[in-house]
Amino acid sequence: MDAPEIPYMIYAEATPNPSSMKFVANKMLLEAGATAQYNNITETKQAPLAQKLFEFPFVKQVFISGNYITINKHDFIDWDEILLETRTFISEYLNKKNPIVTALPAQEVAVDNSFKETKSVFTEHAAPKNEIEPKIIEALETYIRPAVEQDGGMIAFTGLHEGVVTVQMKGSCQGCPSSTMTLKAGIEGLLKRLMPEDVREVVSV
């Protein structure tokens, strides 16, 4: 006799960004390492869950990664008024076995700001172009990613030019009042300590 399938259970977790809430599931929503961010309903043709979430008037942005969904809301309403409704909706949607994401979005990532090039990629980080950039990516993955994921966000490497590292902030990190401190005191401080001759500044694109 087969064991009964464990239902999805969702709990809400506050983030440092007062506009964002992290909804954590007891099972994976996307395969490890995959992320998907949607800024409006027109981007959700291959993301049925995000499409449904955008039908709520307060939803501004949806970010899905691993076992959680981060929702950024508009400022006209407080989380206290919509938290239970949102958590219940996500739980019921998942337990009806509705699709979450049918295909991950290609992401426009700045590869080299000096030439204003872009590259459509399915990984979070821009492809390294020299011997320094893999070290930066490794540092972000090892020291930064676990912390920002815990807060419902994501930070991806996008380029290095003349000592300036550019990163892209997603999920709860995007628009967060404390993101500048994270960027300067956290990421920039770390990379300058690890690679003092190669990194002089970190900026967000």
ABEGO torsion letter per residue (X at the ends): XBBBBBBBBBBBBBBABAABBBBBBABBABBBGBBBBBABAAAAAABAAAAAAAABAABABBBBBEABBBBBBBAABBAAAAAAAAAAAAAAAAAAGBBABABBBBBBBBABAAAGBBBBBABABBBBABAAAAAAAAAAAAAAAAAAAAAGBBBBBAEBBGGBBBBBBBEAABGBAAAAAAAAAAAAAAAAAABAAABABBBBX
